[in-house]
Amino acid sequence: MSQPLTQQPLATDTLLDVRDLKMHFPIRKGLLQRQVGQVKAVDGVSFDIKEGETLSLVGESGCGKTTTGRCIVRALKQRPTGGSILFRAEDGHTVDLAKLNYTQIHPYRKEIQMVFQDPFSSLNPRMSILEIVGEPLLVNGIAQGKELEERVAEVLRKVKMSPDYMRRYPHAFSGGQRQRIGIARALSVNPRLIVADEAVSALDVSVQAQILNLMQELQEEYKLTYLFVAHDLSVVRYISDRVAVMYVGQVVELAKTDDLFNSPKHPYTEALLANVPKPDPRLRSKRTVLSGEVADPANPPGGCYFHPRCPHVKERCKVENPALRKTQSDHYAACHYADELELKGVIVPKTV
């Protein structure tokens, strides 16, 4: 079966370009399971990732950031509802991953890998480390037998684990070690893009720092590109080149990390930043608590999805959904009044 190549080539420095991506899940009820609605988990998300950079997706739980990541690696049973996921493959051509079926996506699996959130449930307890890390090599027909063992040993060394551990099983390792194994599994097929879904959120703070430093070292050595899904803004500040803020399935702000932290343009971003822990008591401000509840993705409000909670809401916000637009160089915000509002940022030391 031929590959559905796109006629929209990407810029030479762009690896991935997500355009108006939508993922809606049906709500079914009754004996006949008729569809009575849909959950708009991802509702028109757009961003690009340049080769070798780290873009972070942040937002509250349920905002759609994990679903966005799973759409990109095509880890969900159904195809995206709409939009495109343009990926520049290793041979240089551009392919729309959103349009591929199960068979067509297979050649690109080794180029896009995922590191999962929970290092305890993401590893099969009945498989040895050799089998876990070597499985992608077998599935993609890259190596087997002695060559497979040698490659697994090599990648374990890269994540700072001894090859002597190959015959052991996941229960013998700590959370940080298990996450290193998960990274080794993703790294084994020499991917170009890694989607890290809350890769350090289940770990202790000291272990988080070790894993983040390891990921940065591997990125430099292998020229990796990361899509880093997270909710901890301190972690995001440490590892990201750019940050995209999501709210109810939409990107509401996208900017370089320092620009976003120092000078947010969307009220939701300001509220998130106000709750970042600050080590200096003199920098601490009163905790910002947004009014109301997070909008229901199955029944979002009219106009701007954030308007019921926004302290700067005006009549226009209630009827017109703002588009993500450029407010200044490389800084985008989905707010009608982004150029008028004076929002508070936060200067966070680049440490974990």
Secondary structure, 3 states (H helix, E strand, C coil): CCCCECCCCCCCCEEEEEEEEEEEEEEEECCCCEEEEEEEEEEEEEEEEECCCEEEEECCCCCCHHHHHHHHCCCCCCCCCEEEEEEECCCCCEEEHHHCCHHHHHHHHHHEEEECCCCCCCCCCCCCHHHHHHHHHHHCCCCCHHHHHHHHHHHHHHCCCCHHHHHCCHHHCCHHHHHHHHHHHHHCCCCCEEEEECCCCCCCHHHHHHHHHHHHHHHHHHCCEEEEECCCHHHHHHHCCEEEEEECCEEEEEEEHHHHHHCCCCHHHHHHHHCCCCCCHHHCCCCCCCCCCCCCCCCCCCCCCCCCCCCCCCHHHHHCCCCCEEEECCEEECCCCCCCCCCCCCCCCCCC
